[in-house]
Structure formats: structure tokens, C-alpha cells
Amino acid sequence: MAADVKARIIRAGLGLGITAVLAGLLLWWRPSGLYLWAKAFHIIAVISWMAGMLYLPRLFIYHCEAEPGSRQSETFKVMEWRLLTIIINPAMVVTWVLGVWLAYDGGWLSAGWLHAKFALVVVLSGVHGFMVRCVRDFGADQNRRSQKFYRILNEVPTVLMIGIVLLVVLKPF
Ligand code: HEM
């Protein structure tokens, strides 16, 4: 295995380990107001996730215009890869972990609005997975989809986000 891959795995393992220990300490200590703190960080993670999910298809639209192998195309590849791995992926993990914890700790598990929200978040996560595939296709100069396709893809997270936020704030059922 290449040395830089090993170093990355060690760094990722260390990061996960430290996060797990800190999360364990927090749950054991349970400071008052923990629920509201978790909700605040859930919202921060949601904003980061959505910012990335709305910007990435925009990059795909511009990337379609760049000649494969050109300097511009290579720059887009780096931007897409960094946006995905530094912002979008970690933000999704934090959103999910804190969201599930809020649902459990807040006693919301049997609430109808949560089930509907959960279904929309699963679809949103599927769109996320599809975008990972698009980044890989662009990375290998194998994109076959049109600009129009990415313009439509750009709207999907927006529509899902509106549904999710209305459900959690209004709790209609
Ligand atoms: C599996 C994923 C998720 C779960 C289980 C989940 C669950 C929850 C729960 C239980 C709350 C606390 C509700 C309350 O205290 O009234 C909450 C708050 C919130 N969630 Fe999520 N969530 C998830 C993902 C998301 C996503 C993807 C978004 C937006 C796109 C989102 C947006 C929000 C917002 C804006 C609040 C604050 C609502 C308020 O305080 O009125 N959540 N979430």
C-alpha cells in the first residue's frame, strides 16, 4: 500500500477515534442544554451539507463546457473532489449522527413528521451518492451527461430541503 494512502487511513482513524471519545465523554457528562447544543450543530452541519449539494451541480454545469484534459477541466476536478471530501461528506455524516440522536433523545421516534422527514433525507442521501458518482466520472473524463441534466439535478436538493425544513419546523402530523 502506498505510504500516503496509509498515512491518510491513520489520520482518518485518529480523527474518528478522537470524535468517538469526545462524543462518549459528552454523553456520559450530559451537560444541561445538551439537546439544544446538538440541535445547533445539527443545523450548522445541515447548512454545510446543503451549501455543498447546491454548489456541486453548478460546478458540473461549468465543467461540461471544459475540454477533457484542459487546464480548466483539471481545475474543476480538484474543486469538485475537495468540495466533496472536505465539506459535503463530513457534513452529511454529522447531520445524520446528530439528527438520529435528536430523534432518540427528544422522544420523536414515533412522530409522523419524523418518518416523512426521514424518507426525504434518505432520498437526499441517495442524490448525494449519485453526485459522488458524477465526481468520479468527471475525474476519469468519462462524463456523458448534458448540461441540461445537471441544471435539473441542481434543483432536486432544493425541493427536498424545502420539504424537510417544513416538516421539522411545522410538524404537521
Ligand atoms: C437522518 C437525518 C435527520 C434526522 C433523523 C433529523 C432529525 C431531527 C430532529 C429530531 C430535530 C429536532 C426537532 C425539534 O427539537 O423540534 C431536528 C431539527 C432540525 N433539522 Fe433535522 N434531521 C435529519 C436531517 C436533516 C436535514 C437533511 C435537514 C435539512 C435539509 C434538517 C433540518 C433540520 C432543522 C432546520 C432543524 C431545526 C428545527 C427547529 O428547531 O424548529 N435535518 N432534526
Boltz pocket constraint, residues with backbone or C-beta under 6 A from the ligand:
constraints:
  - pocket:
      binder: B
      contacts: [[A, 39], [A, 42], [A, 43], [A, 46], [A, 50], [A, 95], [A, 96], [A, 98], [A, 99], [A, 100], [A, 102], [A, 103], [A, 104], [A, 106], [A, 108], [A, 118], [A, 121], [A, 124], [A, 160], [A, 161], [A, 164], [A, 165], [A, 168], [A, 169]]
      max_distance: 6.0
